[in-house]
Amino acid sequence: MVKKIFLILIMLLLLCTSAFANAVIMINNVPAKVVRNQIIVGMAASQGQYVLEDQTENILKFVLTKDVNNLLFMGFAKDTVTYTITPSGNNTVVSLSENVLIFRSNGALYSSQVPDNEAFLKKLLVDLKSYYNGSYRFGYNLTEKYKDGYKMVVVPGGACDKAGLKTDDVLLSVNGILTKKISKKKIQGTQFVDVFSGAPATFVISRDGVKKTLSITPTFYEPAYKPEVEQQQAG
């Protein structure tokens, strides 16, 4: 019991360090106003628990509030995700930061939590850029974790499928990055390669205990954004 209380105290002390997770990306040939509007729509659709709390022309703040209740502490946490949208010629630079504040049940600020959410922030920005500029994809998802990697689900007709990979193959590495070193919590947000580059990647997989190495070229997926359609709707 004493050991359990000690571990909880250590966890609470770790919450006392202020920090921000952040990420940045450039969206090509799209006005900042158009990007700003899509962020609002996209967050409502894909991250529905986040509420738009504050906004200006260049800043959007989304907040997710959760109760925090354990043996030694009762209160709530506010997870704030902030988009900063900056015009850059014909392009738009979007930066994303996250800050988690812990409050006591009476509303008094207790601490700032170090967010371990870099993969989540990067995925939000990659999805946003993909919507406008398209992306290169290999056509697979990862599910169960094994000793040496993750089980694959191969998308029919995708680059991995055409290269001969199969669902239930175990992905060991991509371009030398070992998948077994990435936690299951972070794996879906991890970018093994630059999804905005068409360069081939080296996949090492295991099938029935036999390792195979393949060089696979990704498929380009056209952007969902159609500027001519938006102009017609605006008119």
Secondary structure, DSSP 8 states (H G I E B T S, - for coil): -HHHHHHHHHHHHHTTS---EEEEEEETT--HHHHHHHHHHHHHHHSTT-EEEEE-SSEEEEEEEEEEE-SS-EEEEEEEEEEEEEEETTEEEEEEEEEEEEEETTS-EEEEE----HHHHHHHHHHHHHHHH-EEE--EEEEEE-SSSEEEEE-TTSHHHHHT--TT-EEEEETTEEGGGS-TTTGGG--SS-TT----EEEEEEETTEEEEEEE--EEE--S--HHHHHHHH-
